[in-house]
């Protein structure tokens, strides 16, 4: 289909086919957009005295740093109405964009900005694209959990959550448990193949922590996350499954920690929540100044499940042990698919991503997170790690530069899963220390361990996330 139109004041031949829309002006300038990159059309009246009705065509363009931008072309001419109608029908019928969404809005998460972002960004762009919405504002803590448990998803093409990683964590845990129950899968069986959730999810980053949006779309921009939904494409999303005492504790999308990082989150929410997001910067300094780090170290046996190989060092004529390209030094035993560490630890961090390249850790979105890795990255900080080394580690995370992993301070491996057995007693003269040893965090949410051991497994392709990020 071809149309002779005025586009941004220039006479233009517009071509519309099954895949794209092309603008060719008389000066041979050509712009082309995929149909998936057409947001929608609206009409406005221009001019003070000679008022003219025109059509605005809203399009998705790629910006810097993985941003998606919303751009407009103003169309007029005798064929404008027919062009607008044809374009609207094509984007509705020949693209994969969802027709109907459940939109859940966490009104109290983060800085409380979700309502404003919904009103100013999300609602206008979804309406423009022709997506209908069932909008639910949370009224109390746990409201999203109740919605996910009871909502009828049969006529819904996707779920959009305005919140942070905690909101996503609540909804996903309900959906996965609900799905396994429907399919007869034993949720507590660590070796069970999980049945994937058959409805895609989008997280619009309005919460305190929005790592999941960044992992799946390449940035933490609200408009960008919305435009990924409109494009209608999805990518597989993995989860971490945490078990204790033969039972599933929960699923995590970003990561898990046990030790010092769990303490930071515990005290941040228990004593310093009034500080807002800045509490995550203040509390670590407060803990280093006023909490004993020596008492926090614990003895544990950690078995990592990964492909282990032996290589001959021709210079020394000695056999060395590797997981991928990472040479192991601090282990006590190994098999072809496991490696075991038994020593004193200070903190453990397991990320649902791959951040290891050539033996160095790099928290670089564009290079690491897509396509999805089939392993997760684990960091084990030893009990005698220096404060200086810890600050250096988190500095590299903040500025996203490669860091050498120093074997005498911490171990970093890509693994499919792990088993941790804490050999210290859970009981202490200090009740607060006893409590802290039983806590483990997943996506920033606290779980209490019934026994001094837990298992963590990487579960692949169990969700679909709205994203065109490649």
C-alpha positions as CSV (number, residue, x, y, z in Angstrom):
1,X,0.0,0.0,0.0
2,X,1.3,3.4,-1.0
3,X,0.2,6.9,0.1
4,X,1.1,10.4,-1.1
5,X,1.3,12.5,2.1
6,X,2.9,15.4,3.7
7,X,5.2,14.2,6.5
8,X,6.7,16.9,8.8
9,X,5.9,19.4,6.1
10,X,7.6,17.5,3.2
11,X,5.9,15.7,0.3
12,X,6.5,12.1,1.0
13,X,5.7,8.7,-0.5
14,X,4.8,6.3,2.4
15,X,4.8,2.6,1.8
16,X,3.1,0.2,4.2
17,X,3.6,-3.6,3.9
18,X,3.5,-6.7,6.1
19,X,6.8,-5.9,7.9
20,X,7.5,-2.2,7.9
21,X,6.6,1.3,7.1
22,X,8.8,3.4,4.8
23,X,8.9,7.2,4.3
24,X,10.6,8.5,1.1
25,X,10.6,12.2,0.6
26,X,11.2,14.0,-2.7
27,X,14.8,14.7,-1.8
28,X,15.3,10.9,-1.6
29,X,15.6,10.9,2.1
30,X,14.3,7.4,3.4
31,X,13.2,6.4,6.8
32,X,12.1,2.9,7.6
33,X,10.5,1.4,10.7
34,X,9.4,-2.2,11.5
35,X,5.7,-2.5,12.3
36,X,6.7,-3.6,15.8
37,X,8.3,-0.1,16.2
38,X,5.0,1.7,15.5
39,X,3.5,2.7,18.8
40,X,0.2,4.2,17.3
41,X,-1.5,7.2,15.9
42,X,-3.5,10.1,17.3
43,X,-5.1,13.3,15.8
44,X,-4.7,16.9,16.8
45,X,-5.7,20.2,15.4
46,X,-3.0,22.7,14.4
47,X,-3.1,26.4,13.5
48,X,-4.5,29.5,15.1
49,X,-7.0,30.7,12.4
50,X,-6.8,28.2,9.6
51,X,-7.2,25.1,11.8
52,X,-6.0,21.9,10.3
53,X,-6.5,18.3,11.6
54,X,-3.3,16.2,11.3
55,X,-2.2,12.7,12.4
56,X,0.7,12.1,14.6
57,X,2.4,8.8,14.1
58,X,4.4,7.8,17.2
59,X,7.4,5.5,16.5
60,X,10.1,3.7,18.5
61,X,13.7,4.7,17.9
62,X,16.9,3.4,19.5
63,X,18.8,5.8,21.7
64,X,22.1,5.6,23.6
65,X,22.8,3.2,26.5
66,X,20.0,0.8,25.4
67,X,17.3,3.5,25.7
68,X,14.2,3.3,23.5
69,X,12.9,6.7,22.4
70,X,9.3,7.8,21.5
71,X,9.4,9.9,18.3
72,X,6.7,11.6,16.3
73,X,6.0,12.3,12.6
74,X,3.2,14.7,11.7
75,X,1.2,13.5,8.7
76,X,-1.3,15.5,6.6
77,X,-2.8,15.2,3.1
78,X,-5.9,13.9,1.4
79,X,-5.0,10.2,2.0
80,X,-4.2,10.8,5.7
81,X,-7.4,9.2,7.1
82,X,-7.0,6.1,5.0
83,X,-3.4,5.8,5.9
84,X,-4.1,6.2,9.6
85,X,-6.8,3.5,9.5
86,X,-4.7,1.1,7.6
87,X,-1.7,1.6,9.9
88,X,-3.8,1.1,13.0
89,X,-5.3,-2.1,11.7
90,X,-1.9,-3.5,10.7
91,X,-0.2,-2.8,14.0
92,X,-3.2,-4.3,15.8
93,X,-3.4,-7.5,13.7
94,X,0.0,-8.1,12.3
95,X,2.3,-7.5,15.3
96,X,2.9,-9.6,18.5
97,X,2.0,-6.8,20.9
98,X,-0.3,-7.8,23.7
99,X,-4.0,-6.9,23.4
100,X,-4.8,-6.9,27.1
101,X,-2.6,-6.5,30.1
102,X,-3.0,-6.8,33.9
103,X,-1.2,-3.8,35.3
104,X,-0.3,-4.0,39.0
105,X,1.0,-0.8,40.6
106,X,2.9,-0.9,43.9
107,X,1.9,2.5,45.4
108,X,4.3,2.4,48.4
109,X,7.4,0.9,46.9
110,X,10.6,2.9,46.2
111,X,10.0,6.6,46.5
112,X,6.3,6.2,46.0
113,X,6.5,7.4,42.4
114,X,4.7,4.5,40.7
115,X,1.3,6.4,40.5
116,X,2.9,9.4,38.8
117,X,4.9,7.3,36.3
118,X,1.7,5.3,35.5
119,X,-0.3,8.5,34.9
120,X,2.4,10.4,33.0
121,X,4.2,7.6,31.0
122,X,2.7,4.1,31.2
123,X,-1.0,4.8,30.7
124,X,-0.6,7.3,27.8
125,X,1.7,5.1,25.8
126,X,-0.3,1.9,26.3
127,X,-3.5,3.6,25.3
128,X,-1.8,5.1,22.2
129,X,-0.7,1.6,21.2
130,X,-4.3,0.2,21.5
131,X,-3.5,-2.0,24.5
132,X,-6.4,-2.4,27.0
133,X,-5.5,-2.6,30.7
134,X,-7.0,-4.0,33.9
135,X,-5.3,-1.6,36.4
136,X,-5.0,-2.5,40.1
137,X,-3.4,-0.2,42.7
138,X,-2.0,-2.0,45.7
139,X,-3.9,-1.1,48.9
140,X,-1.7,-2.9,51.5
141,X,1.4,-5.1,51.9
142,X,0.9,-8.4,50.2
143,X,-1.8,-7.2,47.9
144,X,0.1,-8.3,44.8
145,X,0.4,-11.8,46.2
146,X,-3.4,-11.9,46.7
147,X,-4.0,-10.7,43.1
148,X,-1.6,-13.3,41.6
149,X,-3.3,-16.1,43.6
150,X,-6.8,-15.4,42.5
151,X,-6.7,-13.5,39.2
152,X,-8.2,-15.1,36.1
153,X,-5.4,-14.9,33.5
154,X,-7.3,-16.7,30.7
155,X,-8.0,-13.4,28.8
156,X,-4.8,-11.7,29.6
157,X,-1.8,-11.4,27.3
158,X,0.7,-10.3,29.8
159,X,1.5,-8.9,33.3
160,X,3.0,-5.4,33.8
161,X,4.3,-4.6,37.3
162,X,5.1,-1.1,38.4
163,X,7.5,-1.6,41.3
164,X,10.9,-3.0,42.0
165,X,12.6,-6.4,42.4
166,X,10.5,-7.1,45.5
167,X,7.2,-6.7,43.7
168,X,8.4,-8.9,40.9
169,X,9.6,-11.5,43.5
170,X,6.1,-11.6,45.1
171,X,4.2,-12.1,41.9
172,X,6.6,-14.6,40.3
173,X,6.7,-16.8,43.3
174,X,2.9,-17.0,43.3
175,X,2.7,-17.6,39.6
176,X,5.3,-20.4,39.6
177,X,3.8,-22.2,42.6
178,X,0.4,-21.9,41.0
179,X,1.7,-23.2,37.7
180,X,3.4,-26.2,39.2
181,X,0.3,-27.1,41.2
182,X,-1.8,-27.0,38.0
183,X,0.7,-29.3,36.2
184,X,1.3,-31.7,39.1
185,X,5.0,-30.8,39.6
186,X,6.4,-31.3,43.1
187,X,7.6,-27.9,44.0
188,X,9.9,-29.2,46.8
189,X,11.8,-31.6,44.5
190,X,15.1,-29.9,43.7
191,X,15.6,-32.1,40.6
192,X,12.1,-31.5,39.2
193,X,11.7,-29.8,35.8
194,X,9.6,-26.8,36.4
195,X,6.7,-26.1,34.1
196,X,7.2,-22.6,32.6
197,X,4.8,-19.8,33.4
198,X,2.9,-19.3,30.1
199,X,2.2,-15.5,30.4
200,X,4.9,-12.9,29.8
201,X,5.9,-10.4,32.4
202,X,7.2,-6.8,32.3
203,X,8.7,-4.9,35.3
204,X,8.4,-1.1,35.0
205,X,11.2,0.2,37.2
206,X,9.6,2.3,39.9
207,X,10.9,0.6,43.0
208,X,14.1,0.8,45.2
209,X,15.9,-2.0,43.4
210,X,15.3,-2.5,39.7
211,X,18.0,-4.9,38.7
212,X,15.6,-7.2,36.9
213,X,14.5,-4.5,34.4
214,X,18.2,-3.8,33.7
215,X,19.0,-7.5,33.2
216,X,16.2,-7.9,30.7
217,X,16.0,-4.6,28.8
218,X,19.5,-3.2,29.2
219,X,18.6,-0.1,31.3
220,X,16.4,1.1,34.1
221,X,14.3,3.6,32.1
222,X,10.5,3.6,32.6
223,X,9.6,4.6,29.0
224,X,12.0,2.0,27.6
225,X,10.4,-0.8,29.7
226,X,7.0,0.2,28.4
227,X,8.1,0.3,24.7
228,X,9.6,-3.2,25.1
229,X,6.1,-4.3,26.0
230,X,4.6,-2.6,22.9
231,X,7.1,-4.3,20.7
232,X,5.7,-7.6,21.9
233,X,8.8,-9.7,21.9
234,X,9.9,-11.8,24.8
235,X,13.1,-13.3,26.1
236,X,13.5,-16.4,28.3
237,X,14.2,-15.5,31.9
238,X,15.8,-17.7,34.5
239,X,15.4,-17.9,38.2
240,X,17.3,-19.1,41.3
241,X,15.4,-21.7,43.4
242,X,16.3,-21.8,47.2
243,X,15.6,-24.9,49.3
244,X,16.0,-25.7,52.9
245,X,15.1,-28.8,54.9
246,X,13.7,-30.5,51.8
247,X,11.3,-27.6,51.0
248,X,11.3,-24.8,48.5
249,X,11.8,-21.4,50.2
250,X,11.4,-19.3,47.2
251,X,12.4,-18.2,43.7
252,X,14.7,-15.3,43.0
253,X,15.3,-13.2,39.8
254,X,18.3,-11.2,40.8
255,X,20.3,-13.1,43.4
256,X,20.8,-14.5,46.8
257,X,23.2,-13.7,49.7
258,X,24.1,-15.2,53.0
259,X,26.3,-13.5,55.5
260,X,27.2,-9.8,55.7
261,X,25.1,-8.7,52.7
262,X,22.0,-10.3,54.4
263,X,22.8,-8.3,57.5
264,X,22.9,-5.1,55.5
265,X,19.5,-5.7,54.1
266,X,18.1,-6.8,57.5
267,X,19.3,-3.6,59.3
268,X,18.4,-1.4,56.4
269,X,14.8,-2.4,56.5
270,X,14.6,-2.8,60.3
271,X,16.3,0.3,61.5
272,X,17.0,2.7,58.6
273,X,14.1,2.4,56.2
274,X,13.3,6.1,56.9
275,X,16.4,7.0,55.0
276,X,15.0,5.8,51.7
277,X,17.3,4.5,49.0
278,X,20.3,6.1,50.6
279,X,20.1,3.6,53.4
280,X,21.9,1.0,51.3
281,X,25.0,3.3,51.2
282,X,24.8,4.4,54.9
283,X,24.2,1.0,56.5
284,X,27.4,-0.8,55.3
285,X,29.5,2.1,56.8
286,X,27.5,1.9,60.0
287,X,28.1,-1.8,60.2
288,X,31.8,-1.6,59.6
289,X,32.1,1.1,62.3
290,X,29.8,-0.4,65.0
291,X,29.3,-4.1,64.3
292,X,31.9,-6.8,64.9
293,X,32.9,-8.4,61.5
294,X,35.0,-11.1,63.2
295,X,32.0,-12.6,64.9
296,X,30.1,-12.6,61.6
297,X,32.5,-15.0,59.8
298,X,31.2,-18.6,59.8
299,X,32.6,-22.1,59.0
300,X,30.9,-23.8,56.1
301,X,31.2,-26.6,53.6
302,X,30.2,-25.4,50.1
303,X,29.7,-27.8,47.2
304,X,29.4,-26.2,43.8
305,X,27.9,-28.0,40.9
306,X,29.8,-27.2,37.7
307,X,31.8,-28.9,35.0
308,X,35.3,-29.5,36.5
309,X,38.3,-30.3,34.3
310,X,42.0,-31.1,34.9
311,X,44.7,-29.5,32.8
312,X,48.4,-30.2,32.7
313,X,50.6,-27.1,33.2
314,X,53.5,-27.8,30.9
315,X,55.8,-25.4,32.6
316,X,55.5,-26.9,36.1
317,X,54.3,-30.4,34.9
318,X,51.6,-30.2,37.5
319,X,47.9,-30.9,37.1
320,X,45.6,-27.9,37.7
321,X,41.9,-27.8,38.3
322,X,39.5,-25.5,36.3
323,X,35.9,-24.5,36.2
324,X,35.5,-23.0,32.7
325,X,38.6,-20.9,32.5
326,X,38.9,-20.2,36.2
327,X,41.7,-22.0,38.0
328,X,40.8,-23.3,41.4
329,X,43.1,-22.8,44.4
330,X,41.0,-22.8,47.6
331,X,39.1,-26.0,47.1
332,X,39.5,-29.1,49.3
333,X,38.1,-31.8,46.9
334,X,36.5,-32.2,43.5
335,X,34.8,-34.6,41.0
336,X,34.0,-34.1,37.3
337,X,30.9,-32.1,38.2
338,X,31.4,-30.8,41.7
339,X,34.0,-28.8,43.6
340,X,34.0,-28.5,47.4
341,X,35.3,-25.7,49.6
342,X,35.5,-26.2,53.4
343,X,36.7,-23.1,55.3
344,X,35.7,-19.9,57.1
345,X,33.5,-17.5,55.1
346,X,32.4,-14.0,55.6
347,X,29.8,-13.6,52.9
348,X,28.3,-15.5,49.9
349,X,26.7,-13.8,46.9
350,X,25.0,-15.7,44.1
351,X,23.8,-13.7,41.0
352,X,21.3,-15.0,38.5
353,X,23.6,-13.8,35.7
354,X,27.1,-14.4,34.3
355,X,29.5,-11.7,35.2
356,X,32.7,-13.7,34.6
357,X,34.8,-13.1,31.5
358,X,38.4,-14.3,31.1
359,X,38.7,-14.8,34.9
360,X,37.5,-11.2,35.6
361,X,34.2,-10.0,37.0
362,X,32.5,-7.3,35.0
363,X,29.0,-6.1,35.9
364,X,28.3,-4.8,32.4
365,X,24.7,-5.0,31.2
366,X,25.4,-4.8,27.5
367,X,28.0,-7.5,27.6
368,X,26.7,-10.0,30.1
369,X,23.0,-10.4,30.6
370,X,21.6,-11.1,27.1
371,X,21.5,-13.7,25.8
372,X,20.7,-15.5,29.0
373,X,23.5,-17.5,30.5
374,X,23.0,-21.1,31.6
375,X,25.0,-20.6,34.8
376,X,24.9,-18.2,37.7
377,X,27.9,-16.4,39.2
378,X,28.8,-17.0,42.8
379,X,31.2,-15.0,44.9
380,X,32.5,-16.5,48.2
381,X,34.2,-14.0,50.5
382,X,36.6,-15.8,52.8
383,X,36.6,-15.1,56.6
384,X,39.9,-13.2,56.5
385,X,39.0,-10.9,53.6
386,X,40.2,-7.3,54.2
387,X,37.9,-4.3,54.4
388,X,39.9,-2.7,51.7
389,X,39.3,-5.6,49.4
390,X,35.6,-5.5,50.0
391,X,35.3,-1.8,49.2
392,X,37.4,-2.4,46.1
393,X,35.0,-5.1,45.0
394,X,31.9,-3.0,45.4
395,X,33.6,0.0,43.8
396,X,34.2,-2.1,40.6
397,X,30.5,-3.1,40.7
398,X,29.4,0.5,41.0
399,X,31.6,1.8,38.1
400,X,31.4,-1.4,36.1
401,X,35.0,-2.0,35.4
402,X,36.8,-5.4,35.2
403,X,38.2,-6.7,38.5
404,X,40.7,-9.3,39.1
405,X,39.4,-12.0,41.5
406,X,42.0,-12.4,44.2
407,X,42.0,-16.1,45.3
408,X,43.2,-15.4,48.8
409,X,40.3,-13.1,49.4
410,X,37.4,-14.6,47.5
411,X,36.4,-17.3,45.1
412,X,34.3,-16.6,42.0
413,X,32.7,-19.3,39.9
414,X,30.0,-19.9,37.4
415,X,27.8,-22.8,38.6
416,X,24.5,-24.5,38.0
417,X,23.8,-24.9,41.7
418,X,25.3,-25.3,45.1
419,X,24.8,-26.9,48.5
420,X,25.9,-25.0,51.6
421,X,26.3,-26.6,55.0
422,X,27.0,-24.2,57.9
423,X,29.2,-26.1,60.4
424,X,29.0,-23.4,63.0
425,X,26.4,-23.7,65.7
426,X,23.3,-21.7,65.1
427,X,23.1,-20.9,68.8
428,X,25.1,-18.1,70.2
429,X,25.3,-16.1,73.4
430,X,24.3,-13.1,71.3
431,X,20.6,-13.5,70.3
432,X,21.0,-11.1,67.4
433,X,23.9,-13.2,66.0
434,X,21.8,-16.3,66.4
435,X,19.0,-14.7,64.5
436,X,21.3,-13.4,61.7
437,X,22.8,-16.9,61.1
438,X,19.3,-18.1,60.3
439,X,18.5,-15.4,57.7
440,X,19.1,-15.6,54.0
441,X,18.0,-13.1,51.4
442,X,16.6,-13.6,47.9
443,X,15.8,-10.5,45.7
444,X,16.1,-8.5,48.9
445,X,13.4,-10.5,50.6
446,X,14.3,-12.3,53.9
447,X,13.8,-16.0,54.5
448,X,14.5,-17.9,57.7
449,X,16.4,-21.2,57.6
450,X,15.1,-24.0,59.8
451,X,18.4,-25.9,59.6
452,X,22.0,-24.8,59.0
453,X,22.1,-25.8,55.3
454,X,20.5,-24.7,52.1
455,X,20.6,-25.5,48.4
456,X,20.4,-23.1,45.5
457,X,19.7,-24.2,41.9
458,X,19.6,-22.3,38.6
459,X,16.3,-23.0,36.9
460,X,16.3,-22.2,33.2
461,X,13.6,-20.7,30.9
462,X,10.9,-20.8,33.5
463,X,9.5,-17.3,32.6
464,X,9.1,-15.0,29.6
465,X,10.1,-11.3,30.0
466,X,8.9,-8.6,27.6
467,X,12.1,-7.5,25.9
468,X,13.5,-6.8,22.5
469,X,17.0,-6.3,24.0
470,X,19.7,-8.3,22.2
